[in-house]
Amino acid sequence: MKITEKDRKKLLNAIPMIAAYVAFADGELDKKEVDSAKRIANLRRFNSKVEPAVRRYYTEVFEQFDDRFLELVHNLPNDEEERSAYLEKEIAKMNGIIQKLDPLHALQLLKSFKSFAEHVARAEGGLLAMGTYGPRQDKARKLEMLTDVDSL
């Protein structure tokens, strides 16, 4: 099934939203996490292990990542709990859109969202703490508001 243009635009905002959700999980936006998110989105454009449609998705995301991310962050609530709740609600809306996609594309996109969140969460660790995260980032990286890949 094809998705509407409105849904397509929402889906293109998913990666900046996930990046912001994970990056803000510890209360502060860290430049390392944002840079990592952009780098990961760039690399995913060339991943030959996924459908061409998923690679095209990441190409579109990467081309507008900075603008989408900055606009999103600018419009987020300042309060930490409100910001987190807003991002969780918006990311959860992706479930309805993902379910409209063909099953293989949906599965690969959902898996890529979850691994993307994992990579962003790991970015904050310093040289000796690389790959570590606190309890709030641990929760955020799991993207529990998204459908479990096994249920697709």
C-alpha positions as YAML, in Angstrom:
chain: A
units: angstrom
residues:
- id: 1
  name: MET
  ca: [0.00, 0.00, 0.00]
- id: 2
  name: LYS
  ca: [1.24, 3.48, -0.77]
- id: 3
  name: ILE
  ca: [1.31, 6.16, 1.87]
- id: 4
  name: THR
  ca: [0.04, 9.70, 1.46]
- id: 5
  name: GLU
  ca: [2.37, 12.64, 0.97]
- id: 6
  name: LYS
  ca: [1.45, 13.81, 4.47]
- id: 7
  name: ASP
  ca: [2.49, 10.43, 5.93]
- id: 8
  name: ARG
  ca: [5.68, 10.44, 3.86]
- id: 9
  name: LYS
  ca: [6.67, 13.81, 5.33]
- id: 10
  name: LYS
  ca: [5.94, 12.56, 8.85]
- id: 11
  name: LEU
  ca: [8.05, 9.48, 8.20]
- id: 12
  name: LEU
  ca: [10.95, 11.67, 7.01]
- id: 13
  name: ASN
  ca: [10.83, 13.43, 10.38]
- id: 14
  name: ALA
  ca: [11.10, 10.14, 12.29]
- id: 15
  name: ILE
  ca: [14.91, 10.04, 12.26]
- id: 16
  name: PRO
  ca: [15.35, 13.62, 13.54]
- id: 17
  name: MET
  ca: [12.68, 12.88, 16.18]
- id: 18
  name: ILE
  ca: [14.40, 9.68, 17.27]
- id: 19
  name: ALA
  ca: [17.74, 11.51, 17.38]
- id: 20
  name: ALA
  ca: [16.24, 14.26, 19.56]
- id: 21
  name: TYR
  ca: [14.42, 11.78, 21.80]
- id: 22
  name: VAL
  ca: [17.55, 9.77, 22.53]
- id: 23
  name: ALA
  ca: [19.86, 12.79, 22.72]
- id: 24
  name: PHE
  ca: [17.58, 14.61, 25.17]
- id: 25
  name: ALA
  ca: [16.93, 11.49, 27.28]
- id: 26
  name: ASP
  ca: [19.54, 12.54, 29.83]
- id: 27
  name: GLY
  ca: [18.14, 16.08, 29.91]
- id: 28
  name: GLU
  ca: [20.68, 17.77, 27.66]
- id: 29
  name: LEU
  ca: [21.32, 17.81, 23.95]
- id: 30
  name: ASP
  ca: [24.85, 16.58, 23.29]
- id: 31
  name: LYS
  ca: [26.62, 17.59, 20.07]
- id: 32
  name: LYS
  ca: [28.26, 14.15, 19.83]
- id: 33
  name: GLU
  ca: [24.86, 12.51, 19.67]
- id: 34
  name: VAL
  ca: [23.58, 14.89, 17.01]
- id: 35
  name: ASP
  ca: [26.73, 14.48, 14.91]
- id: 36
  name: SER
  ca: [26.49, 10.71, 15.31]
- id: 37
  name: ALA
  ca: [22.83, 10.73, 14.25]
- id: 38
  name: LYS
  ca: [23.66, 12.63, 11.08]
- id: 39
  name: ARG
  ca: [26.62, 10.37, 10.32]
- id: 40
  name: ILE
  ca: [24.51, 7.24, 10.81]
- id: 41
  name: ALA
  ca: [21.74, 8.57, 8.57]
- id: 42
  name: ASN
  ca: [24.38, 9.23, 5.92]
- id: 43
  name: LEU
  ca: [25.86, 5.72, 6.17]
- id: 44
  name: ARG
  ca: [22.44, 4.09, 5.96]
- id: 45
  name: ARG
  ca: [22.02, 5.50, 2.46]
- id: 46
  name: PHE
  ca: [24.60, 2.98, 1.28]
- id: 47
  name: ASN
  ca: [23.59, -0.14, 3.25]
- id: 48
  name: SER
  ca: [23.27, -2.87, 0.64]
- id: 49
  name: LYS
  ca: [21.64, -5.22, 3.17]
- id: 50
  name: VAL
  ca: [18.33, -3.36, 3.06]
- id: 51
  name: GLU
  ca: [15.72, -2.73, 0.40]
- id: 52
  name: PRO
  ca: [16.45, 0.11, -2.05]
- id: 53
  name: ALA
  ca: [13.35, 1.89, -0.70]
- id: 54
  name: VAL
  ca: [14.94, 2.06, 2.76]
- id: 55
  name: ARG
  ca: [18.17, 3.43, 1.30]
- id: 56
  name: ARG
  ca: [16.16, 6.06, -0.61]
- id: 57
  name: TYR
  ca: [14.41, 6.93, 2.64]
- id: 58
  name: TYR
  ca: [17.74, 7.60, 4.36]
- id: 59
  name: THR
  ca: [18.95, 9.62, 1.37]
- id: 60
  name: GLU
  ca: [15.93, 11.91, 1.73]
- id: 61
  name: VAL
  ca: [16.38, 12.08, 5.51]
- id: 62
  name: PHE
  ca: [20.08, 12.93, 5.24]
- id: 63
  name: GLU
  ca: [19.54, 15.66, 2.65]
- id: 64
  name: GLN
  ca: [17.30, 17.63, 5.03]
- id: 65
  name: PHE
  ca: [18.52, 16.33, 8.39]
- id: 66
  name: ASP
  ca: [19.95, 19.60, 9.72]
- id: 67
  name: ASP
  ca: [16.89, 21.65, 8.80]
- id: 68
  name: ARG
  ca: [14.41, 19.10, 10.15]
- id: 69
  name: PHE
  ca: [16.38, 18.55, 13.34]
- id: 70
  name: LEU
  ca: [16.87, 22.25, 14.08]
- id: 71
  name: GLU
  ca: [13.20, 23.05, 13.41]
- id: 72
  name: LEU
  ca: [12.11, 20.18, 15.64]
- id: 73
  name: VAL
  ca: [14.43, 21.15, 18.51]
- id: 74
  name: HIS
  ca: [13.42, 24.80, 18.22]
- id: 75
  name: ASN
  ca: [9.74, 23.87, 18.64]
- id: 76
  name: LEU
  ca: [10.14, 21.35, 21.47]
- id: 77
  name: PRO
  ca: [8.88, 22.15, 24.97]
- id: 78
  name: ASN
  ca: [11.61, 23.35, 27.35]
- id: 79
  name: ASP
  ca: [10.36, 21.21, 30.20]
- id: 80
  name: GLU
  ca: [12.16, 17.86, 30.17]
- id: 81
  name: GLU
  ca: [9.09, 15.71, 30.95]
- id: 82
  name: GLU
  ca: [6.87, 17.56, 28.46]
- id: 83
  name: ARG
  ca: [9.56, 17.27, 25.78]
- id: 84
  name: SER
  ca: [9.98, 13.56, 26.34]
- id: 85
  name: ALA
  ca: [6.21, 12.93, 26.36]
- id: 86
  name: TYR
  ca: [5.77, 14.96, 23.17]
- id: 87
  name: LEU
  ca: [8.53, 13.06, 21.33]
- id: 88
  name: GLU
  ca: [7.22, 9.70, 22.54]
- id: 89
  name: LYS
  ca: [3.74, 10.56, 21.25]
- id: 90
  name: GLU
  ca: [5.05, 11.75, 17.89]
- id: 91
  name: ILE
  ca: [7.33, 8.74, 17.41]
- id: 92
  name: ALA
  ca: [4.44, 6.40, 18.34]
- id: 93
  name: LYS
  ca: [2.46, 7.89, 15.43]
- id: 94
  name: MET
  ca: [4.97, 6.23, 13.10]
- id: 95
  name: ASN
  ca: [3.36, 2.86, 13.91]
- id: 96
  name: GLY
  ca: [0.27, 3.68, 11.86]
- id: 97
  name: ILE
  ca: [2.37, 4.80, 8.91]
- id: 98
  name: ILE
  ca: [4.78, 1.86, 9.07]
- id: 99
  name: GLN
  ca: [1.87, -0.58, 9.03]
- id: 100
  name: LYS
  ca: [0.77, 0.84, 5.67]
- id: 101
  name: LEU
  ca: [4.08, -0.13, 4.05]
- id: 102
  name: ASP
  ca: [4.79, -3.47, 2.43]
- id: 103
  name: PRO
  ca: [5.86, -5.95, 5.15]
- id: 104
  name: LEU
  ca: [9.54, -6.25, 4.17]
- id: 105
  name: HIS
  ca: [10.00, -2.49, 3.92]
- id: 106
  name: ALA
  ca: [8.13, -1.99, 7.21]
- id: 107
  name: LEU
  ca: [10.25, -4.58, 9.00]
- id: 108
  name: GLN
  ca: [13.54, -3.18, 7.71]
- id: 109
  name: LEU
  ca: [12.55, 0.40, 8.48]
- id: 110
  name: LEU
  ca: [11.44, -0.47, 12.00]
- id: 111
  name: LYS
  ca: [14.63, -2.41, 12.68]
- id: 112
  name: SER
  ca: [16.67, 0.48, 11.31]
- id: 113
  name: PHE
  ca: [14.87, 2.95, 13.61]
- id: 114
  name: LYS
  ca: [15.68, 0.83, 16.64]
- id: 115
  name: SER
  ca: [19.33, 0.30, 15.70]
- id: 116
  name: PHE
  ca: [19.61, 4.01, 14.86]
- id: 117
  name: ALA
  ca: [18.45, 4.88, 18.40]
- id: 118
  name: GLU
  ca: [20.98, 2.43, 19.83]
- id: 119
  name: HIS
  ca: [23.84, 4.04, 17.89]
- id: 120
  name: VAL
  ca: [22.83, 7.55, 18.92]
- id: 121
  name: ALA
  ca: [22.65, 6.48, 22.58]
- id: 122
  name: ARG
  ca: [26.15, 5.03, 22.42]
- id: 123
  name: ALA
  ca: [27.59, 8.21, 20.92]
- id: 124
  name: GLU
  ca: [27.71, 10.16, 24.16]
- id: 125
  name: GLY
  ca: [30.19, 7.92, 25.93]
- id: 126
  name: GLY
  ca: [33.72, 9.35, 26.04]
- id: 127
  name: LEU
  ca: [36.84, 7.46, 25.02]
- id: 128
  name: LEU
  ca: [36.69, 5.19, 28.05]
- id: 129
  name: ALA
  ca: [32.91, 5.15, 28.34]
- id: 130
  name: MET
  ca: [32.08, 4.56, 24.67]
- id: 131
  name: GLY
  ca: [28.89, 2.58, 24.36]
- id: 132
  name: THR
  ca: [27.65, 3.31, 27.87]
- id: 133
  name: TYR
  ca: [24.51, 5.17, 28.79]
- id: 134
  name: GLY
  ca: [22.48, 6.02, 31.84]
- id: 135
  name: PRO
  ca: [19.10, 4.57, 32.77]
- id: 136
  name: ARG
  ca: [17.05, 7.21, 30.92]
- id: 137
  name: GLN
  ca: [19.04, 6.78, 27.72]
- id: 138
  name: ASP
  ca: [18.82, 3.03, 28.12]
- id: 139
  name: LYS
  ca: [15.03, 3.35, 28.13]
- id: 140
  name: ALA
  ca: [15.00, 5.84, 25.24]
- id: 141
  name: ARG
  ca: [17.22, 3.75, 22.97]
- id: 142
  name: LYS
  ca: [14.70, 0.89, 23.07]
- id: 143
  name: LEU
  ca: [11.97, 2.97, 21.40]
- id: 144
  name: GLU
  ca: [9.31, 1.04, 23.25]
- id: 145
  name: MET
  ca: [6.57, 3.20, 21.73]
- id: 146
  name: LEU
  ca: [7.22, 1.58, 18.33]
- id: 147
  name: THR
  ca: [5.64, -1.71, 17.33]
- id: 148
  name: ASP
  ca: [7.75, -4.73, 18.12]
- id: 149
  name: VAL
  ca: [9.29, -6.08, 14.91]
- id: 150
  name: ASP
  ca: [8.01, -9.56, 15.76]
- id: 151
  name: SER
  ca: [4.42, -8.33, 15.55]
- id: 152
  name: LEU
  ca: [4.67, -7.21, 11.92]
...
